[in-house]
């Protein structure tokens, strides 16, 4: 069952849990993604998922501005590389897929980059609680992880409005 996106009213988007929940929701609702994950990019391939493609969100760091909270976010979208069988000419062994290769890495790069674009575009334009003020840097990968995944890693700054209210607790006795 797909998660629903909660209306903007009354949601404090600067909270860490809300950032993670937001990305879990949009990744789970994306029609091309079979799995959504959160965690350290180093541990991205420790568990083999039952279905691909998958997306994972990692919060790398955070900083507070006057009325904002900035999160440095890494979004990884990956799929399992599959060999292309019986797609070559039997006499010349020439590949019929574009450019090169005996697997679907190029197709995976095309599809996963499109998913990254969907997720970041929706975040930029579909929600008033967040902004992506800078460029989104996307880097393709293949064989980065030990379980045969290829895809894109996108890094960007996610800005959330933060009222920065004074502390509600009396910390000085």
N, C-alpha and C positions, 0 to 999 in steps of 0.2 A: 504494500500500500504506500502510495506517495505521501510525503510530508507536505503540509500546507505552509505557505509563507504567512506569517502573522503580520497584521497591519502595523504600520509604523508608529501609531499612537501609543505612547506610554512605554516604548521599548528603549532602554538605554543601550545604544549600539556600541558604546565605548567599552562595555564589559567583555572580558575575555571569553566567557562562556557564550555570550550572544554572537560574537564573531565566529566561533567554531560552529555553533548551532546553525547560523545562517549558511555557511558553506556546506555543511552536511545536508541541509534542506535543498539548496539549489543543485548540488551534485546528485542527490537521490532523485530529484525530479527531472533531471536531464534524460531525455529519451534514449540517448546513445550510450549512457553509462550503466554498467551492470553492478558496480560496487562503488561505495564511497568510504574513505578511510581518513583517519587523522593520525599523525605521528611523525616521528623522526625519519628523515629521508634515508638515513643510513640503514634503518630497519624496514624500509619500504618493501623489500622482497622476501622477508622472513616467512611470510605466510602465503601459500599459494591459494589464490581466491578461486572459488568455483566458477566464476564467470568473468569475462573481460569484455570491453575495456573497463578500467577502474581509474578513479581519481583520488588523490590524497592531498590534504592541506597541512601545511606546517607553518607555525608562527615562529619566525626566526628571532625577532626582537621587537621591542616596543619602546616608544618614547612619548612623553607628555608635552604638548605645547600649551599655550595659554588657555585655549578653549577647545583643544582637539587631542585625540589620542591617535598616534600613528603606529600602525603595525606593519612590519616588514614580513610579507607573506610569500611562501613558496607553494605553488600549485603544480602538482605533477599529474599528468594524464598519460596513461600507458596502456598498451595492449600486448598480448602474447604474439610473438613473431611465429608465422606459420610458413612452411616451405610450400612453394608453388609446384604442383605436380602436373605432369603431362601438358605443360603449356609451352613447349619448345618444339621446333621443327625437328622431326626424327632424322633428317638427313644432314642438317647443318648445326643442330643443337642451339640455334639462335633463340633468344628469349623474345616473347611477344609482349611482355609488359614494358611500360615506358622506362627508358634509360638503362637500368642494369639490375642484376640480382636474380636470385633463385627463390626469394622469399617475398613477403608482402610488407617489408619495412617502409617502402615509399608510401604505400596505401595507409599504413598506420600513421606515419608522420602527417599525411594530409588530413586524415580523420581526427586525430588527437589535437592538432593545431586548431581545427575548426571548433572542437569542444572547448578548448582554452579560450578562444575568441567569444564563444557563447557565454561562458561563465563570467568572464571579466566584463564583457559588454553589458550584460544584465546588471552586474554590480555597479557599473558606472552610470547607467541610464535608467535602471528599473527600480531603484530604491533610493529614497531620500536620506537614509541614515548613513550611507557610506559614500566615499568619493575615492577615486584613484587619480591623484593629481599629476602623476608623472608617467613616463613611458613604462610599458610592460615589456620586460626583457625575456624573450623566449629562446631556449636553447634545446635543440633536438638531441636525443640520445638513443643509442642502440648498444646493447651489451654492457650497459652501465651496471645492471643488476645481474645476479647469477642465474635468474630463472627465465632468461630469454625474452625480456620485455624491451619494447621500443616506444618512444613517445616524445613528449615535450615537458620541459620544466620551465615554468614561468615565475619570475620574481617581480614583485611590485610592492608599492607602498599603498596601504589601505588606510584612509583617514576617516575617523569617526568623530562626530561632534561630542564634546565633553564639557559639561557645565563647570566642572572642577569646583563643586561646592566645598565649602569649608568642612573639615572633618566633623562628623556628627557625634564623636565621642570626646569626652573630657580626658585628654591624654596627660595633662599636667595636674598633679594632685593639689 
